[in-house]
Amino acid sequence: MTRFVHDLDPETLEDFDYEPWRKNRERQQGRQRPARSAAPDPEAVSQLAEPLDLEAGFATTYRPSRYEQGWLLASLRPFYEDSLITDVLSLAQGGKEASVYCCRAHPATGRELLAAKVYRPRQFRSLRNDKLYREGRQILTEGGRPVNARDQRVIRAIGKKTDFGVQVEHTSWLMHEYVALRDLHAAGADVPAPLAAHDNALIMDYLGDATRAAPTLHGVRLSEKEAPALLRRILHNVELMLAHHLVHADLSAYNILYWEGAIMLIDFPQAVHSLANPYARELLHRDVTRVCQYFERYGLAPDAARILATLWRRHGKDALTPEEQLGDRYLGPMGPES
């Protein structure tokens, strides 16, 4: 059986002198061997390899891990194509459900940096038991619009937990965060302004600089002088949310960012409607209690029960007993400085 050079295994090729064979074949075909070209210019190769536009792909400064690369770039590509971001610089914060990345903003946004919150694939995600938070919620589409309650196709898919139904619920979960941030930022709350959302990620304001993302309040040490003012500011935000019928429902020092004296409340996918969710008051009590417990380390003694009573009397749906008609020195009429 005839065997060709390209059929031989590597070990055989090491002992096979095919240079005479090649010269003979070239003479037979009337060809001359081309002159060996000069070594390529490394700088020219680098320029050719550098992505110039979308045809070259969405290349990033941040080097994701092998399992992370596919879903990260796929999730962020729409924002790249829409001229919102130009690069992903670093991982700002990892999470069980989603991770936040520091991105270079496109000049058209008027910002230098933006944060991209990207939800992890379901197989890598540690999902919370979210039934409690979905009580009284509407199902939202990718555009933030409620699904028609008479759309039985969607309702059945969600009930049967088909792939389509699971995706609808996931999109709705993300869009509730986007809508909450949009409305609260417009109302003056200390939350990041959201710029855009797609089915697995959203783009919002970034707090920090290119070398370091703003740490959470849990990771900083406040001065005794600034602690009371920050407590009042946080409670002002809690009240502002409640005035717009929202309860964060997972508020603590772990999801309040701190940067040069400023705060930013984050992580709103589980936020509940204070009038529609039957557990809203309990969740508000948990939020207020966690915040008060954090500030006790600075010698403050905020009374979580009294603060809750004042907030619920002003903005809740239930009338309170006379014993609950109490105020608190950390709460003003509707501002942090009163």
N, C-alpha and C positions, 0 to 999 in steps of 0.2 A: 504494500500500500504506500502510495506517495505521501510524504509528509512535508509540509511547507514550513518555512522558517517561523512564521507567526503561529504555527501550531505547536511548536516545541515548548516544553516546560522551561521555567527560568533556569533550573540547574543545568539542563542540557545546553541552553543558549550560552551559558558562561564558557563552555568548552568548544563552542562552535565558531569557527572563524568564517564569518559570512562576508567579510570585506572583499575578497577576490570574487566571490559569487556576484556581489552587487556591481562591481566594476565591469565584469564580463557582461552582465545583463544590460548595463548602460551603453556599452559599446555596440551590442547587438541592436539596440533600439536607436542608435545614432544620437544619443544624448550625451552631454557632458555633465559631470556633477556640478551643481551650482556652488559658487564660492561661499564659504562660510560667512555668514553675516556677523557684523560687529555686535558685541554685547549691548543689550538695550540700556538706554539711559534710565537709571532708577527714578529720577524725578519725573520723567515723561510717563513711566509706568504708573507712578503714584497718581499723577493727574488723570490718567485714563481710568484708573480704578476708582477714583473719587466720585461718589454719586453727585450728579448735577441737578437732576430733577426726578420726577416720579418714575420716569422710564428706568432710572437706575435703582429705584426702590427707596423705601423709607429707612435710611440708616440713622443710628442714634449713637450719641456719645456713651450713654449708659449701656453696659453689656449685660443683658439679661441672662439668667441661667438657661440651660437647655430646655427644660420643661416650660419655662416662663416665656421664652422668646416668641413662639407662635401666637399665643393668645394676646400677649401684650401689644405687639405690633399691629395685629389685626384689629384690636379694640381702639387703638389710637390713630390708625391711618385716616379715618374720616375727618378728624380734627386737623391733621396734616394737610389733607386735600382741601379743606375749607379755609386754609390760611389762618388757623388759630394758633398752631404751634409749629416750630421748625425743628425741634430737637428734644430728646428726652435726656436730661442731664444726670439724674440720680434717683435712687429710691429714697423717698422722704420718710415714709412710714409703712411698715408691713402690718398686715392684719389677717385675721382668720377668715374674714369674709371678703375683704377688698384691700388693695394696697394703693398708696398715694405716691405719685412720682412728681419730681420737680422738672418742669419743662421750660424750654426757651420759648417765649411767646413770639408770635409773628408781629412785626412792627405795626400792622394794621390794627391790632388790638389796643395799642396805646400802653401796653404793659411790657415789662422786661421778663417776668417769670409768671408762670401759671402752674396750678396744681391739677394733675389728672388723677381722678379716683377711678381705678379699674377693678371691676369685680373678678374674682378668681373663678376658673372653671369649676363646675359643680363637684367634680371628683377631687379637687384640691381645697374645697371650701368647707369650713366648719360653720354650718348654718345654725342660727339660733332658732328656738321654738317661737315662730313669729305669729302664731294664731292669735295670741293676746293682742298684738299690735294691729292686726288686720281687722279687728272688730269695728264695724261702722264705717269702714273705708270703701271708697269707690275703686273700681279697677281702672287704671289709667293706661292709655296707649303711649307709644313712644313720643308723640307730640305733647303729652301731658293732658290730653282730653279724656274725659270719662267714657268708658265703654257703655254703649246703650244697654240698659238693664234688660231689654227684651231680646237681646242677641243671644238666643239659646245655644248657638254653636259654641260661643266662647264660654258660657256658663257651664255647659256640659263638659267641655274640654277641661276646665278647671276642676270640676267635681270628679272627673275620672282620672285626673292627673296624667293626661296624655302628654307627649313631648310638647305639643303646641300649648296645652294648658299650663305646663310648668314654665314655658318661655313667657307666656302672657303674665303670669304672676311675678316672674323675675323682672320683667320690664316695668310692671306697675310698681314694684318695690323701689326700683331705682328712680322712677319718675316722681314718686312721692317725695323723695329727698330733693330732687331738682325743683319741684314746685314749692316746697317748703322754704328752701333757700332763696328762691326768687322773690317770694312774697315777703319774707322776713327782712331781706336786705332792702327791699323797697320801703319797708316800714321803719328802717333805721336801726335794725338789730345788728349786733356785732357778729355777723356771720359772713362767710365768703360769698361774693357775688358769683352766681353760676353763669357761664357764658354759653354753654351748649351741652347737650346730652345725646347719646346714641344708645343702642340697645344693651351695651355692656360697660359703659364708662361715661363720666361727665367731666367737664373742664370748668374750673373755678379759680377764684383769686388764690394767690399763694402768700403765706406769711413766713418771712425769713429772708435769707439771701441765697446766693448760688452755692455757697459752701456749707450752709447749715439751715435746715428747716426749723421753724419755731418749735421749741419743746412744749410738751403739755404742762399744765399747771402743776401736775404731780411731780414733775422732774425739776422744778426750780425752787429756790428759797427766796421768799418775799421778805422785804423789810417790814418791821412792825408798823412803820408809818404808812406804807402803801396797802397793807392787807385790808383794813376796813373799807377803803375806797373801792378796792377790787371786789370785795364781797357785795357792796351795794350795787356795783355795776353789773355783776352777774345776776343778782336778783332782779334788777331792772330788766335785764334781757328775759328772764323767766316770766316776769309779768307782761312784758311786751308780747311774748309768744302767746300767753294765755289770753290776752286781749284780742288776739287774732285767732282764737279758738285752737291753739296748738299747745301740746305738751311734749317736750323733748322725749321723755320716757326712758332715757338711758344716760342722763346727765351726771357727770362726775368730774373730778380733776383730771381724769384720763382723756377726756375729749373737750377740754378747753385749752386752746393754745395761748401761749404768753410770749410776747416779743416787745422788748423795750417799753414796758409799761402798758402795752395794749393787749387786749384779749380777743379771741375769736372762738366762738362756739362752733363745733363741727359735728359730723355724723348724725344725720337726720332721717335716714330711711325708715326708722321705726317710729317717728313722731306720730302722735295720735291726735284725733280731733276731740277737743275737750267736751263737746256737746253730744257727739255721736258714739264715742267709745265708753262703755259702761265702767271701765277700769281707770278712767282718766284721772280721777282724784287720787286714787292709790298710787298711780305712777307719778303724779306730781309730788305727792308726799315723799316718795323715794328720791326724786330729783333734789328736792329742797333739803332733805335730810343728809344726803351725801355731800352737798355743797357746804352745809353748816358744819358737818363733821370735819371736813378738810380745814376750815378756818379756825377750828378750836386749837390747832397746834400753834397758832399765833396769839393765843391768849384771849380770843374773842369768845363770846358765849351767846351766839344767835339761837333763838328758840324756834326750832323748825315747826313745831305744832302751831305756834302763834302766827308765824309767817304764812303757813299754809292756810290758816283760817282767814287771814286778811286777804290773801290772794283769791281764795275761793268765794269769799263774800263779794268781792269786787267784780269777778269775772266768771264764776262758776254758775251752774244751772240750778243748784239747790239752795234753798234758804238755810241759814245757819241758826243755831240756838243762841240765846243771849250770851251764854258763856263763851261762845266762839267769836263774838263781836269784839275782837281785840286787835290792836295795832302792834307794830314793831318798829324799833328805831332804825332798822336797816331798810325799811320800806318807806318810800315817800308816796305822794299822791299818784304819780306815774313817772317818777324820775329818780335817778340814783343819787342826787345831791340833796334831796329834801331831808 
